[in-house]
């Protein structure tokens, strides 16, 4: 292995993962909802916060509209 490498002649490229950066937020979620995702986490082996993010990302990608009715 060389002691030094010369990167001066390489092309500058944008980081392809910059669009996938995450932002840390604080959110209040009901205990029942957290318990549901924790149960799904145990079954799938995927961390529950990742599952929540995947679900919300899927909703955003599909542009799902909220459909709420109070009875």
LONU-669547 format. One record per atom (N, C-alpha, C): residue in one letter; chain; atom name; x, y, z. Coordinates in Angstrom, 2 decimals. Atoms other than C-alpha are relative to their C-alpha. Last residue first. Layout:
N
[r 'a' 'A' 'CA' [X Y Z]] ...
This chain:
71
[r 'x' 'A' 'N' [1.33 0.60 -0.22]] [r 'x' 'A' 'CA' [-68.25 8.25 14.55]] [r 'x' 'A' 'C' [-0.39 0.14 1.44]] [r 'x' 'A' 'N' [0.28 0.06 -1.43]] [r 'x' 'A' 'CA' [-65.38 10.40 13.37]] [r 'x' 'A' 'C' [-1.41 -0.51 0.18]] [r 'x' 'A' 'N' [1.41 -0.30 -0.31]] [r 'x' 'A' 'CA' [-64.20 9.75 9.85]] [r 'x' 'A' 'C' [-0.21 -0.21 1.48]] [r 'x' 'A' 'N' [0.40 0.14 -1.39]] [r 'x' 'A' 'CA' [-60.65 9.91 8.57]] [r 'x' 'A' 'C' [-1.48 0.31 0.13]] [r 'x' 'A' 'N' [1.44 0.23 0.04]] [r 'x' 'A' 'CA' [-59.36 9.29 5.08]] [r 'x' 'A' 'C' [-0.44 -0.28 1.42]] [r 'x' 'A' 'N' [0.58 0.37 -1.28]] [r 'x' 'A' 'CA' [-55.88 10.74 4.73]] [r 'x' 'A' 'C' [-1.50 -0.15 -0.14]] [r 'x' 'A' 'N' [0.73 -1.07 -0.66]] [r 'x' 'A' 'CA' [-54.72 10.79 1.14]] [r 'x' 'A' 'C' [-0.59 -0.53 1.31]] [r 'x' 'A' 'N' [1.24 0.41 -0.65]] [r 'x' 'A' 'CA' [-52.09 8.39 -0.09]] [r 'x' 'A' 'C' [-0.62 1.18 0.72]] [r 'x' 'A' 'N' [0.84 -1.18 -0.20]] [r 'x' 'A' 'CA' [-49.52 10.03 -2.32]] [r 'x' 'A' 'C' [-1.36 -0.37 0.56]] [r 'x' 'A' 'N' [1.27 0.30 0.66]] [r 'x' 'A' 'CA' [-48.10 6.63 -3.31]] [r 'x' 'A' 'C' [-1.00 1.15 0.12]] [r 'x' 'A' 'N' [-0.26 0.34 1.40]] [r 'x' 'A' 'CA' [-44.59 7.83 -2.53]] [r 'x' 'A' 'C' [-1.29 -0.23 -0.77]] [r 'x' 'A' 'N' [-0.39 -1.22 0.71]] [r 'x' 'A' 'CA' [-45.73 9.57 0.68]] [r 'x' 'A' 'C' [0.22 -0.28 -1.49]] [r 'x' 'A' 'N' [1.18 -0.87 0.09]] [r 'x' 'A' 'CA' [-47.60 6.52 1.97]] [r 'x' 'A' 'C' [0.32 1.24 -0.82]] [r 'x' 'A' 'N' [0.89 0.62 0.98]] [r 'x' 'A' 'CA' [-44.62 4.29 1.14]] [r 'x' 'A' 'C' [-1.26 0.85 -0.18]] [r 'x' 'A' 'N' [-0.58 -0.25 1.32]] [r 'x' 'A' 'CA' [-42.29 6.67 2.99]] [r 'x' 'A' 'C' [-0.89 -0.57 -1.10]] [r 'x' 'A' 'N' [0.28 -1.40 0.33]] [r 'x' 'A' 'CA' [-44.60 6.58 6.03]] [r 'x' 'A' 'C' [0.56 0.37 -1.38]] [r 'x' 'A' 'N' [1.44 -0.16 0.21]] [r 'x' 'A' 'CA' [-44.54 2.78 6.05]] [r 'x' 'A' 'C' [-0.34 1.43 -0.40]] [r 'x' 'A' 'N' [0.35 0.66 1.26]] [r 'x' 'A' 'CA' [-40.77 2.58 5.54]] [r 'x' 'A' 'C' [-1.49 0.19 -0.31]] [r 'x' 'A' 'N' [-0.49 -0.83 1.10]] [r 'x' 'A' 'CA' [-40.19 5.15 8.30]] [r 'x' 'A' 'C' [-0.37 -0.60 -1.35]] [r 'x' 'A' 'N' [0.86 -1.19 0.02]] [r 'x' 'A' 'CA' [-42.39 3.21 10.73]] [r 'x' 'A' 'C' [0.41 0.90 -1.16]] [r 'x' 'A' 'N' [1.30 0.41 0.53]] [r 'x' 'A' 'CA' [-40.56 0.01 9.81]] [r 'x' 'A' 'C' [-0.96 1.18 -0.09]] [r 'x' 'A' 'N' [-0.18 0.17 1.44]] [r 'x' 'A' 'CA' [-37.18 1.69 10.32]] [r 'x' 'A' 'C' [-1.32 -0.40 -0.65]] [r 'x' 'A' 'N' [-0.05 -1.35 0.55]] [r 'x' 'A' 'CA' [-38.29 2.86 13.75]] [r 'x' 'A' 'C' [0.18 -0.03 -1.51]] [r 'x' 'A' 'N' [1.34 -0.57 0.11]] [r 'x' 'A' 'CA' [-39.37 -0.70 14.55]] [r 'x' 'A' 'C' [0.00 1.41 -0.56]] [r 'x' 'A' 'N' [0.30 -0.90 -1.11]] [r 'x' 'A' 'CA' [-35.97 -2.20 13.74]] [r 'x' 'A' 'C' [-1.33 0.74 -0.19]] [r 'x' 'A' 'N' [-0.31 -1.38 0.40]] [r 'x' 'A' 'CA' [-36.24 -4.93 11.09]] [r 'x' 'A' 'C' [-0.32 0.90 1.17]] [r 'x' 'A' 'N' [-1.42 -0.23 -0.29]] [r 'x' 'A' 'CA' [-36.08 -8.54 12.32]] [r 'x' 'A' 'C' [0.47 1.38 -0.43]] [r 'x' 'A' 'N' [-0.77 -0.23 1.22]] [r 'x' 'A' 'CA' [-39.38 -9.27 10.56]] [r 'x' 'A' 'C' [1.50 0.14 0.24]] [r 'x' 'A' 'N' [0.28 0.99 1.04]] [r 'x' 'A' 'CA' [-41.38 -10.88 13.35]] [r 'x' 'A' 'C' [0.93 0.14 -1.20]] [r 'x' 'A' 'N' [-0.45 1.31 -0.49]] [r 'x' 'A' 'CA' [-39.80 -8.90 16.18]] [r 'x' 'A' 'C' [-0.20 -1.08 -1.06]] [r 'x' 'A' 'N' [-1.46 0.00 -0.02]] [r 'x' 'A' 'CA' [-40.18 -5.67 14.22]] [r 'x' 'A' 'C' [0.54 -1.36 0.44]] [r 'x' 'A' 'N' [-0.41 0.24 1.39]] [r 'x' 'A' 'CA' [-43.84 -6.34 13.48]] [r 'x' 'A' 'C' [1.52 -0.10 -0.10]] [r 'x' 'A' 'N' [0.37 1.39 0.30]] [r 'x' 'A' 'CA' [-44.38 -6.64 17.23]] [r 'x' 'A' 'C' [0.39 -0.38 -1.42]] [r 'x' 'A' 'N' [-1.00 0.81 -0.69]] [r 'x' 'A' 'CA' [-42.45 -3.39 17.77]] [r 'x' 'A' 'C' [-0.28 -1.49 -0.22]] [r 'x' 'A' 'N' [-1.21 0.03 0.81]] [r 'x' 'A' 'CA' [-44.63 -1.78 15.09]] [r 'x' 'A' 'C' [1.13 -0.79 0.67]] [r 'x' 'A' 'N' [0.27 0.69 1.26]] [r 'x' 'A' 'CA' [-47.81 -2.76 16.91]] [r 'x' 'A' 'C' [1.27 -0.12 -0.83]] [r 'x' 'A' 'N' [0.03 1.43 -0.29]] [r 'x' 'A' 'CA' [-46.40 -1.76 20.31]] [r 'x' 'A' 'C' [-0.26 -0.82 -1.26]] [r 'x' 'A' 'N' [-1.40 0.42 -0.19]] [r 'x' 'A' 'CA' [-45.52 1.67 18.92]] [r 'x' 'A' 'C' [0.06 -1.50 0.26]] [r 'x' 'A' 'N' [-0.63 -0.04 1.33]] [r 'x' 'A' 'CA' [-49.07 2.09 17.63]] [r 'x' 'A' 'C' [1.44 -0.47 0.09]] [r 'x' 'A' 'N' [0.52 1.13 0.78]] [r 'x' 'A' 'CA' [-50.59 0.98 20.93]] [r 'x' 'A' 'C' [0.66 -0.08 -1.37]] [r 'x' 'A' 'N' [-0.65 1.24 -0.44]] [r 'x' 'A' 'CA' [-48.31 3.37 22.83]] [r 'x' 'A' 'C' [-0.45 -1.21 -0.81]] [r 'x' 'A' 'N' [0.70 0.77 -1.02]] [r 'x' 'A' 'CA' [-49.58 6.32 20.80]] [r 'x' 'A' 'C' [0.74 -1.29 0.34]] [r 'x' 'A' 'N' [0.73 1.12 0.59]] [r 'x' 'A' 'CA' [-47.00 8.30 18.82]] [r 'x' 'A' 'C' [-0.63 -0.79 1.14]] [r 'x' 'A' 'N' [0.78 0.72 -1.02]] [r 'x' 'A' 'CA' [-45.63 11.73 19.72]] [r 'x' 'A' 'C' [-0.84 -1.06 -0.70]] [r 'x' 'A' 'N' [1.40 0.19 0.36]] [r 'x' 'A' 'CA' [-42.95 12.89 17.30]] [r 'x' 'A' 'C' [-0.68 -0.79 1.12]] [r 'x' 'A' 'N' [0.72 0.54 -1.16]] [r 'x' 'A' 'CA' [-39.47 14.31 17.78]] [r 'x' 'A' 'C' [-1.46 -0.08 -0.39]] [r 'x' 'A' 'N' [1.09 -0.82 -0.52]] [r 'x' 'A' 'CA' [-37.36 14.76 14.68]] [r 'x' 'A' 'C' [-0.53 -0.63 1.28]] [r 'x' 'A' 'N' [0.50 0.44 -1.28]] [r 'x' 'A' 'CA' [-34.06 13.51 13.26]] [r 'x' 'A' 'C' [-1.06 0.98 0.49]] [r 'x' 'A' 'N' [0.02 -1.10 -0.94]] [r 'x' 'A' 'CA' [-33.63 14.22 9.59]] [r 'x' 'A' 'C' [-0.62 -0.51 1.30]] [r 'x' 'A' 'N' [1.13 -0.04 -0.91]] [r 'x' 'A' 'CA' [-32.65 11.48 7.20]] [r 'x' 'A' 'C' [0.15 1.17 0.96]] [r 'x' 'A' 'N' [-0.34 -0.40 -1.35]] [r 'x' 'A' 'CA' [-30.41 11.67 4.17]] [r 'x' 'A' 'C' [-1.26 0.09 0.85]] [r 'x' 'A' 'N' [0.53 0.95 -0.97]] [r 'x' 'A' 'CA' [-31.66 9.72 1.16]] [r 'x' 'A' 'C' [0.35 0.37 1.44]] [r 'x' 'A' 'N' [1.45 -0.09 0.03]] [r 'x' 'A' 'CA' [-31.20 12.55 -1.34]] [r 'x' 'A' 'C' [-0.64 -0.89 1.06]] [r 'x' 'A' 'N' [0.44 -1.22 -0.67]] [r 'x' 'A' 'CA' [-27.56 12.82 -0.31]] [r 'x' 'A' 'C' [-1.50 0.18 -0.01]] [r 'x' 'A' 'N' [0.88 0.28 -1.13]] [r 'x' 'A' 'CA' [-26.95 9.16 -1.16]] [r 'x' 'A' 'C' [-0.52 1.26 0.68]] [r 'x' 'A' 'N' [1.30 0.50 0.47]] [r 'x' 'A' 'CA' [-25.53 9.63 -4.66]] [r 'x' 'A' 'C' [-0.99 -0.23 1.13]] [r 'x' 'A' 'N' [0.33 1.18 -0.79]] [r 'x' 'A' 'CA' [-22.73 11.88 -3.30]] [r 'x' 'A' 'C' [-1.38 -0.50 -0.42]] [r 'x' 'A' 'N' [0.93 -0.23 -1.09]] [r 'x' 'A' 'CA' [-21.88 14.26 -6.10]] [r 'x' 'A' 'C' [-0.26 -1.32 0.73]] [r 'x' 'A' 'N' [1.34 0.53 0.19]] [r 'x' 'A' 'CA' [-18.82 13.51 -8.15]] [r 'x' 'A' 'C' [-0.86 0.33 1.21]] [r 'x' 'A' 'N' [0.87 -0.21 -1.16]] [r 'x' 'A' 'CA' [-15.52 15.33 -8.52]] [r 'x' 'A' 'C' [-1.39 -0.51 -0.34]] [r 'x' 'A' 'N' [1.17 -0.83 0.23]] [r 'x' 'A' 'CA' [-13.35 13.80 -11.21]] [r 'x' 'A' 'C' [-0.80 0.13 1.29]] [r 'x' 'A' 'N' [1.27 0.71 0.04]] [r 'x' 'A' 'CA' [-9.94 12.48 -10.24]] [r 'x' 'A' 'C' [-1.14 0.98 -0.19]] [r 'x' 'A' 'N' [0.45 0.16 1.39]] [r 'x' 'A' 'CA' [-6.72 14.24 -11.21]] [r 'x' 'A' 'C' [-1.32 -0.77 -0.10]] [r 'x' 'A' 'N' [0.17 -1.29 0.66]] [r 'x' 'A' 'CA' [-5.89 15.66 -7.78]] [r 'x' 'A' 'C' [-0.55 -0.13 -1.41]] [r 'x' 'A' 'N' [1.38 -0.10 0.45]] [r 'x' 'A' 'CA' [-6.47 12.34 -6.02]] [r 'x' 'A' 'C' [-0.26 1.28 -0.78]] [r 'x' 'A' 'N' [0.24 -1.27 0.65]] [r 'x' 'A' 'CA' [-2.78 11.48 -5.63]] [r 'x' 'A' 'C' [-1.42 0.01 -0.57]] [r 'x' 'A' 'N' [0.68 0.17 1.28]] [r 'x' 'A' 'CA' [-2.31 8.69 -3.09]] [r 'x' 'A' 'C' [-0.29 1.39 -0.56]] [r 'x' 'A' 'N' [0.87 -1.09 0.44]] [r 'x' 'A' 'CA' [0.17 8.71 -0.23]] [r 'x' 'A' 'C' [-0.61 -0.34 -1.35]] [r 'x' 'A' 'N' [0.13 -0.92 -1.12]] [r 'x' 'A' 'CA' [1.97 6.04 1.81]] [r 'x' 'A' 'C' [-0.96 1.13 -0.34]] [r 'x' 'A' 'N' [-0.79 -1.22 0.07]] [r 'x' 'A' 'CA' [1.30 3.44 -0.84]] [r 'x' 'A' 'C' [-0.20 0.86 1.26]] [r 'x' 'A' 'N' [0.84 -1.17 0.00]] [r 'x' 'A' 'CA' [0.00 0.00 0.00]] [r 'x' 'A' 'C' [0.89 1.24 0.00]] 
